[in-house]
Amino acid sequence: MVSYPSRFTRRDCSCTSPVQQEQQGLGPKTHQAIPTRRATSGLCGSERHKQIPAKTRRVSTAGAKPTNATDITKTDAPDHRALGTELSLFIGDISSPGSPLFQPDGTHIFQKLQAFLRAQYPSFGYQEVITPNLYKEDLWRQSGHWENYKDAMFTVKGGTVFDDNDNGRYSLKPMNCPGHCLLYKSRNRSWRELPIRYADFAALHRNETSGSLSGLTRVRRFHQDDGHIFCTPDQVRQEIISTLNFVDMVYDTLRVGPYKLFLSTKPFHGFIGSDETWKTAEDQLKDALDQSGHAWSVNAGEGAFYGPKIDIVLTDKHGKEHQTATIQLDFQLPKRFGLQYVGQEPGVPIMIHRAILGSLERFMALLIEQYEGHWPFWLSPRQLTILTVGDSSHVLAYASEIAKKLASPIPVTDESKPLPLSYPRYNVDTDFRYESLAKKLRGAKTKKYNIICIIGEKNMKEKCLDLDFSAQPMEKETLEILNRVKPGTRSPIQGIVSTQIRGIPGVKLNVDQTQKAMEMLCESYL
């Protein structure tokens, strides 16, 4: 998102560098901070905290040295760094400070979040784009970032020993908006094309101080579910309502919240544009907030210098608050890039910056602490594991066959032909060790598999599977699905270990019924 922080005595955008915030004392001046536990709020991985009114604001502890996940001790409140190590989700390394390395399970969750958002984009009219990571200094001067944000940017010198003609300065992008302006300007635009909505998951880089880096919440490399909307003035209100509906749907699906909305209005000094333009924009945001059905508050004078904005502050189940989504109106950047549209009334488009999750890394940290390893089935990297009883070769062969069927519901008949893009696959593991069933069960529960499947001689004869759904969250909805798949069938697992845990008993299903249950859990986002 766009940001011009260094020359102003207040915070002008949700992407302000945290070091600059601390040096300048940015944020509302009429509210006092209240002490709290470790804060993880903020839109982007670069943020220390987002200043909000005293009733809801959380303040981070400044100056804390970076801590590896292995250094974190267990406390009452979960810590995503310790959980990240325990669940094998991500690591950090001194070779690239502030740039997490995601392990396969962490990558699975990260990509599922991206895939979930991508699946919603057509319904909300977004087109995904890909933009460069590296731009010349001239572009950043044009956008205003070089003058106001240079200290938070990684710079690169161009040219090689073979080519001295390109020896200018470049920078890794800290945000996507200038690139999206270039896409808009690539050809003439008619008013009939508007609104144009771009979405971008590109990696962003911000030069955070090494002493402030922490897990997934304070990083130097991160990804935003970034979006920019180019629209006419009379389209702003509807676009804001649509974006708030998008936020509502995503947060309901992920079962996070509640959240609060704050309208940041025209700064008292240093703003651009006429009072009339600001009043019109603020009225549009107020109308959209009124229609959202959510309570909202005014943060007077705390808008960006180029336009008012809506900040969304989410409270997790542990009481910590996080600024996640943001919606910002921008009158300045379209003028800097000479953006126009033609028609009966030609004009300069208004640019709306929006993010639903914000930094994916930061939002993952929130979800890691929210779920504590008990991931919804659709998002889980450990959906199902098969435990065998005994070491009979017949049982092991049968279990291997079942594992393949459950992992790939549609059989692969010809490996020389590519699979369709929508080919369903599930994460199915196996435990064929020559150990007692009780020991295997304890290991599977420790790893927090959503479904534990047990196969022995009896299962081979009866052509059924004994399934333990007790680790699956949303127990009421899960039980409804199980009863739709096979009403009233309940039994303990193998008569050895009771699964009457959290109200979800063991269930006997055949392979087809198990596949159907897995499919329904995914489709219901459970």
N, C-alpha and C positions, 0 to 999 in steps of 0.2 A: 504494500500500500504506500501511497505517496507520503513523504515526510520532509519538512524543512525546519528542523528544531533549533539549530544553534544560535540564531539571531533573535530569538524571542524569549520573553521571560515566562511564558506559559507553554504548556505542551500543545503542539499544533497537530499531532497525529498519533494514532495508535502505534505507529512504528518508530517513535522517537527512541534514540539510543539510550539505554539505561544509564550509561556513564554521564551523558549530557543531562539526563533528568536529575541526577544527584548533584551535579555541579551547579545547575541552574535553579534548582528548587521548583521544578515544573509541577503543575497540577493545581487543583482547586486551592485557593488561599483562604477560603472561609470555613473550612472544616478541619478538625483536629484528627490526627492519626490515633488509632488505638492499637495496642500491642496484640500480637497474635502468634500462632505457631508458624512454622515455615510456610511461606507463600509460594504458590505455583501459578498465580494468576498472570494474565497477559496474553495478548493476541499471538505474538510471534516468539520464536525461540530466543530472541534478543532481549526480551523485556524482563526487567526486575519485578515491577508491579505496575498496576494501573491505578492511578489516583481516582477514587470514587468517594462519595459522601461517607461520613463517619459511621453511619449505621451499617454500612455494608463493606467498607474498605478493609483490606488486610494489608499489613505492611511487612515486607520481608526484612530479614536481618542482613544489613549491608556488611560487606567486607568478609563474608564467610569464605574460607578457602575451599577449593574444589575437593570433592570427596569421591573416591571410587566406590562402586557398589559393595565391594568386599569390606569397606571400612564402616559400613552402616550397621549399627546395632539394632536389634529388634525392639521396637517400641509399640505402644498401644496403637498409634496411628500407622497405617502401612506406608512404606516408602518405596516408590517405584524403582529406585536404584537397587535396593536389596532384592525386591521381587524380580527385577530384570535379570539378576544373576541367578536367583533360585529357579526361575522358570526358563532359563536359557533364551532370553529374548534379545538382549543387546549387550555389547561391551563398549568400553572406551579404551583408547590407547594413546600413550604419550607421543606417538609418531604423528598424530593428527588431533590435537586437543580441540574439544568442542564439536567433533564430528563423529557421532555414534556409528558403530559397526553393527548392523542388525544381523542376528543369527537367523537360521531358516524359520524358526517359529515366530520370531519378531517380524521378519519380512512378510510372512503369511498374513499377520494381523494388519500390518501397514498397507499391503496391497489390497486386502479385503476392504479396508476403509476407503481407499481410492476407488475400487471397483463399485462400491455402494454409491458413492457420490456420482461417479460416471453414469451409473444406471439411471439416476434421477435427472441428469442434465437435459436430455431431450424434452422431458415434461415441463421444464422451466425455461426452455428456449436457449440453452447455452451451446456454444460450439467450442470444443476444446482446441487449443492452439499450442504450438511449440515455439519457444523464443530462445535466442542465444543466452548463454551464461556470461558472455564477455562483450562489453561495449566500449567504444572509444570515449575518451574524456569529453569530446565535443558534445556527445549526447547528454552526458550528465550535467554539463554546463547549461545546456538548453533547458533541461527539466528543472534545474535549480538544485539538484542533489549535490553537485560538486562543491558549490558554494556553502551549502548548509549541512551536508551529511558526510563530507569527505573523510573525516576521522574514523567513521564507522565502516569504511569501505576498504576492501582489499584491492590494491592497485598492482598492475602488471605492466612491464615495459615491453613494447612490441619490437619487432625486428629480429633478425638472426644474422649469423656470420655470412650467410649467403644472400641476405636481403636487407640492405640498410635503408630502403625507402620507407619502410613501415616502422619507424622508431618512436611513435607517439605513445602516450600513456593510455592504458585501458583499465577497466575495473570489473571485477566480478559483481554481478548485479545483486543489490540488497533487496530489490523489489521488482515487480513485473510491469508496473504501469507504463513506463516509457516505451517498452517494446510493444505493448498493446496499442499505444497511440500511433506508432509507426505502421502497424497493421491497418488501423482505421484509415490512415492517410495514404495508403498505398494506391487508392483510386478515388475518383469522385463519388460522393455519397448523396443519395436522394433522401429526402425526409421520409419517403415511403419505406425505406429499408430499416428505419429506426423503430424500436430499439435494437441495437446490436450488442450481443452479450458474449464476451470471451471468457473462457476458463483456462487455467494454467496450473500445472502441478510442478513446474520447474524448481530445481534446487536453488536456494538463495543463500547468500553468504554475508555475514555481518561480523565485523572485527571486534568481538567482545574481549574485554580484558581477561587474561588467563585466570585471575583470582576469582572471577565471578562464575566460571563455568560449572555446571552441575547437571549430571544425568541427561535427561531429555528436555529439561525445562529451561536451561540456559546453555545454548549451543552456538556455534559459529556457522554451521551448515544445517539448513532445515528446509522443509517443504511446506508451502501453504496451499490450501484449496482456494487459490486466488481467483477472483473474478472481477471483471470491469464491464460496466454497462454504459453504452453511449446512447443518450436519448434526448428528446426534446423536453422543454420545461413542463409541458402539460402531461408528459408521461412519467414524471418523477414519482408522483404519489402511488401510482399502480405498481411501479417497479419496487418501491419500498415495501408495499403490502405483500407482493409476491415473495420478496426475499425473507421477510419475517415468517411467512408461511413455510418457506423452505427450512428455516432454522427450526421452527416448531416440529415439523415432520421428522427431521434428522434427530433432534434431541429426544423426541418421544420414542423413536425406533431404538436408539442407543440406551434409553432408560436412564438418562442423566438429567439432573436438575433438582429443584426448580431454578429458574433464572430470573433476573431483573433487567429492566430496560432503562437506560439513561439517555436523555436528549441533551446534547451539548450544544449550546446556542452561540450566537455571534460574540466573538471576543470583544472586550471593552476597548481595546486598542490594537492597532496593527493589522486590521482585517482589510481585505480587498473587496471591491464591489459596492453597489449602492445599498442603502438601508432597505429600499423597496424590494430589491432582489433577495436580500437575506430574509426579509419577513415572509416573502412568498415561499421560499425554500423551507423555512421553519414551520410555516403553516401546513405545508404538504407532509412534512415528517410528523407533525402532531396528529393530523388526520389519520395517517397510516398507523401510528401507535394506538390511537383510540380504537381503530378497527381491529387491532391485533387481539383484543380481549385480555391483554396483560396490563398489570399496573405499571406505571412508568413515572419517572421523576425527571425534573429539569436540573441540569448541571449548568447554571447560568455563566456565560462568558467563557466556557471551556471548549467551544468549537474550534476546529482547525481554522487557520487564517483564511483558507480558501472556501470554507463552507461548513455548515452544521453537520453533526454526525450522531449516530445512535451506537452506543456501546452496550453489549450484552454481557452480564456478569452472572456466571453459573455457580451455584452452590452444590458441592458434591455431598455424598452421604455421610462424610466425616465432618461436615461443617466448614470446610475450607472453600474459599471463593476464588474463581478464576475468570478473568476476562477472556472470552473465547471469540465469539463472532463480533463483527463490526460492520457498519454500513455508513459510508461517508460520501457526502456530496462535494464535488470538486468543480469550481468554476475556473480555476487557474491553469491547470495543465493543458486542457484543450486549446486555450489561447496561446500558451507558450509554443505549442506544436502546430499552430495554425489550422486546427481542425474545423471543418465546416460541413454543412449539408445544404443542398440546393432544393428549391421548391418554390411554392407560391410565396412563402415567407422564409427566405434563406437565413441561416443562423449558425451559431456555434453550439455544438452539442454540450449537454451537461454530462459529466463523467461521474459514475457511481462506483466507488471502490467497495467491494464486499468480500467477506470471508465467512464461511459457515462454521468450520471447525477451527479456523485460524492455522497455527502451526500444527501440522500433523504429529510431529514429534511431541510437542507439549500436550496435545490432546490424548496421545497414546499414554503419556505419563498419568494423566487424569484417569483414563480407563483402567490402566494397570492397578492403580490404587482403588478404583471403584469396584472392580470385579475380583481382585486379589487371586487371580488364576482361575476363577470359576467363570470362564468366558461363555457367552451365548453360543449355542451350537454353530450358527452360521459364521461366527467370527473366530471360533476356536481353532488353534493349531493342533489340538489333541482331541479329535472328535470321538474316536472309538478305538478301543484296544481289545484284542482277542487273547484270552488266557486259556491254555489247554490244561486238561486234567490227565495226568499220567504222561508217559512217553511212548505210547503206542504209535508206530509208524502210520497206521491207518488214521488215527486221530489227527496227527500232524498234517498228513496230506489233505484230509478233509478241511481242517482249519485253514490251511493255505488257500484252498479253493474258495472257501467262504470269504476270506480276506480280500481276494481279488474281485469277487462279485460285489462286495459292499463298497470297495473303493471305486469301482467303475461299474455303475449300474447298467450301462449300455456296453455289451461285450465288444471287444475289438476283434473283428473277424479277418481284417486284412491290414497287417502292419505296414504295408507299402503305400497305403493311402492315408492322407492327413485326416485327423479328427476334426469335427466341426468346432467352430469357435465357442459354441455354447455347450460343449461336452461337459457333463457333470462329473466331478471327482470329489471324493471325500478323503480325509486324512485317517487312514486305518493302519494301526500298528499291531504287532503280534508279540506275544511273550511265550516262547516255546521252551523256556528253561526247565530243567529237571528240578523243580522246587515245589514245595507244597502250595496248594491253591491259596491258602490263607496268606502266605508270604507274597505271592503274586498280587493278590487283591490289595494288600497294604501298599505295595509299590505303585499300583495303578491309581489308587486313591490319592497317594502323595503327589503323583504327577497330575492329578486333577483332570483325568479323562472324563468327558461328558457322559459317555456310555461305556460300560464294561461288559463284554460279551464272553461267556464261558462255554467251552465246547469240550465234551468228553464222549465216552462210548455211548452213553444214554442219548445224547443229542444226535449222534450219527443214526441211531436206530429209529428215533422218533422224528427225524428231519426237522428239528426245531432248535432254537437258540435260547439260552438263558441270559437275560439282559438286565443290567443294573443301571437305572437312570437316576440314581440318587444324587449324583454330582451335577446334574443338569439344572441350571437356574430356572427361574420362573416356573415353579413346581405346579401351580394351578393350571397354567396354559399347557404345560407338558403332559399332565394327566389327561387333559381334554383330548389332546392329540392321540395319546395311547388308547383311550377308550373309543376314539373314532376308528383307529386302525383295527383293534380287536377288543370289542366291549367286554368288560368284566373279567378278563384273564389276568390273574395275579398269582405269583408263586414265589417262594424264596429261591435264591440261587443255589442249586445243587443240594439243598438241605444242609449246607455247611456253614455259610456265613449269612446271617440275616441282613436284608437290605431295607428293612423298615426304617429308613433314614429320611428325615425331612418330609415324611408323608408319601414318598414315592417308593412303591415296592418293586421287587423283581418281577419281570414279565417274560412269559414264554411267547416268542414269535417265530414264524418261519422266515426264510430269507427275504421273500417278497414283501412281507409285512414290515420287516426291519428296514428295508430300502424305502418303503413308503413313509415310515415314521421319520427317517432321516431327511427325506425330501420335504416333508411338511414342516419340520423344525426349521429348515433353511428358509422356506418360502414365508414362514410366519415371523422370521427374524427372531427366533427364540434360541 
